[in-house]
Amino acid sequence: MKPVIAYYRASKTEQLNSIEVQRNQMRDFIKKYGDNYKLVAEYSEYHTGKDRKRIELAKAIKHCSEDNCTLAFTKIDRLSRLASQLLQIRDSGLNLICLDMPELNTLTFGIFATIAQHERELISSRTKAALAIVKKTKKLGNPNGWRDVQIKAQTTRKEARLIWLESNESDRAKGIINLLINNGIKSLNEIARNLNFQNIKTQRGGRWQANLVKKFLLDNGYSDYYSLKNKA
C-alpha cells in the first residue's frame, strides 16, 4: 500500500469551499483505491498558482521526499500555473498522482505544464484587455464624475415628479383631499386612509402614508397646509 500525501490549492478569489471540494475528491479516490493507496497527510493553502513561494506546497514536497510518499493533487494547475515550476517538480523524481489525469506520465506532464501556463497568460491578457476597455469608456479619477451622475439623477426624479403631479391619478387625489379639507378633516393620517380606501396610488404605485400626503400638499401649494394636524 503506497503512502499518499495530498496537496490542495485554491486562489484567494475562489469560493471558500473550493479546498473542501478538492479534499472530498481526494478521499473518494483513496476510498476507491483503498487497496493500493493510504492517505497519510494533507496540505492546503489559498494562494495564486503563479507564485512560487507557497509554504504548504514546499512542506508537502519535503514530506514526500523524506518519507518516500506519492504527491497527489486533483488537477495539475493546483500544483502551479508556471511551466518551469511544474517541470522542476516532475524532474525531482517524486511519484505523482493527478486525479483528473490518472494516465499522467513524464511526457504528458510536460505538455500539460505548458498548457497550464498558457491558460494563466490568457487570463492575464483578458484581465488587462477588460481594464483597458474600462479606462476608455469611463472617466476614471474624474472628481466631477460622481457629482454629474447625482445631478442627472436628481433632474430625472424632478421631471418624473412633475409629470405625475399633472396625471389623472394626482387630480383624483387632489379632488378627494379638497373634499376632506372642506369637511373639516385635516389629519394627514386620515387623508392617507381615505386615499387608500379610494384605491388611489402614490407616484410609485404604493399606499399613502402621512409623510407622503404632507409632501403632496406642499408640492401642490396648499395655502392652508400648516393648519393640518398629523394625528390619527
N, C-alpha and C positions, 0 to 999 in steps of 0.2 A: 504494500500500500504506500503510494507516494505522498509525502507531506506537501501540502499546498499553502502558500501564503497569498492572500487576496489583497489587491490594491484597488481602491475606488477613488475616482476624482470627479468633481463637478465644478464648473465655473461659478463665480460669485453671482452671476446673473441668472443661473438656473433655479428651478423650483427647489425648495428646501427638502423635498422628499426624494430628490434625484439619487442621493447616496443610498438611501434605503431601498430604492428600486434596484440598484446595482447589487446591493447586499442580498436581496431576495433572489435575484437571478443566479448569483454565485451559489447560494445554499441549495437552490433547486438542482443546479449542476452537480454539486457534491453528493446530494441525495441520490440522484440518478445513477452516478458512477461511484457509489459508496465503496464498492469492492476494490476500486483502483486508486482512489484519492482520499486523503484525510485533511480537512481544513484545520491548520494549527495556529494561524494568526491572521488578523485583518488590519489593514492600514487605510485611512481615508483622509481626504482634505478637500477644502473648497479653494481652488486655485486655477488660474488660467493655464491652458495647455501649452502656451508658447513660452512660459517661464521655466528656465532650467532649475531655479532654486526652489525645489519642493522638498521640504523636510521629510514628509511621510513617505514619499516615493524612495528617497535615499535610504530611509530606515528599512523599508521593505526589501530593497535590493541587497542591502547589507545582511539582513536576516537570512535571505535566500542563500547568499554566498557562504555564510558561516555555517549554516545547518543543512546545506545541500537540499534546499527546498525548491519547488517549482513556483514561479511567479505567475499568478492568474489574474486576469482582468476581463471585463465584459466586452470592450471594444479597443482597438489599437489606439484610437485618439484619446482614450482615457489615460494612457501612459504619457503621451506627448503629442503635440502637433508640429514638432520640429523634427525633420527627417534626420538631421545629424545626431540628435539625442536618441532617437529610436534605433538608429543603426549602431550607436555605441552600446545600447542595452543588448541588442542582438549579438554583437560581437564579444560581449563579456563572457559568453559561454553559459549563461543562465538557461535553464529549461523554462519555456514559456507556454502558457495556455491562454488562448483568446476565445472566449465563449462563442462569439458570433462567427468565428472562423476556426473551427476545430482542426482543419487541414493545414493550418499555418505552418510554413517551413521557412528555411533561411531565404529562399528566393522570393516567395510571396510576401514575406515580412518586409523585405526591401522595397517591393513595389508599393505596398500599402503605406509604408512610411512616407514615400514621396507623395502619394495621394493625400495623406493627412495634412502635410504641409501645404499642398496646393489648395486644399479647402480653406485652410487658415488664411492664406493670401487672398482668396476670393472674398472671404468675409470682410477682411480689412479693406479691400478695394470697394466693396459695396457700401461700407460704412462711410468711407471718405467721399464717395460719389453722392451719397444722401446728404452729407453735411454741406457739400458744395452747392447742391440744389437749394437747400435751406438758406444759405447765405445770399443766393441770388434773388430769392423770392421774398425774403423778409429783411427788414431793416434792423439787423442785429445791433444792439447797443444804442439805438436811437432814443435819446431821453424824452422825445416828444411822442414816440410811438404809442405808448400806453395811454397817454393823455388824449391823443387823437381818437383812439378806439372808444374811450369813455365819452367824449363829446358826441361822437357819431351815435352811440347807443342812447344817450340822453335825448338827442334830437329825434331819433326814431320813436322813442317812447312818448314824447310830447305830441308828435304827429298822430300816433295811434290814438292817444287820449282825445285829441281834438275831433278826430273822425268819429269816435264813439259817442262823444257828447252831442253830436249832431244826428245820431242814429235814432230810429224809431223806438228802440228799447230805452234809450235815455229819455226820449219825450214821454213815454209811458210812466217812467219813474218820476219825472218832474210833475206830471199831472196828478199822480197819487199823493206825492209829497205836498203839493199845494192844497189838495183836498183835506189832508190830515191836519195841516197847519191851520187852515181856515176853521176847522172844527175843534181847535184848541189842543191838538195832540202835538206836543213839542219834544217828546222824549226820543232821542236818537235810537235807542233800542226798540221802542215801539214802532218807529218808522221802518226800521230794518225788518221787524217781524211782519209788518203789512206788505212790504215789497216782496218778501219771500213767499207770503201767502198768495200773492197775485202771480207768483211764478215769474217774476222779473229778474233777469240775471244781471250780475255785475259785468264790468268790462271784460273780465277774464272768464266769464261764464259760471262763476261761483255764486255762493249765497251772500246776502248782505249782512254786514256787521256794523256796529255803531260807528267805528272809525271810518268805514267806507262811506257811510251816509254823510258823516262830517266832511270828508273830502269832496264828495259830490256836491254838497251845498256850497262849499267855498268856490268850487270850480264854476258854479252857476250864478255866483254873485247874489245869494240871498241876503237882502239887507237886514232881515230880522234874525239871521242865523245865531247871533250871540245871545239871543233870548232863549234858545233851545237848551234844555237840560238833559244831560246824558245820564238818565236814570232808567231803571227797569219799569 
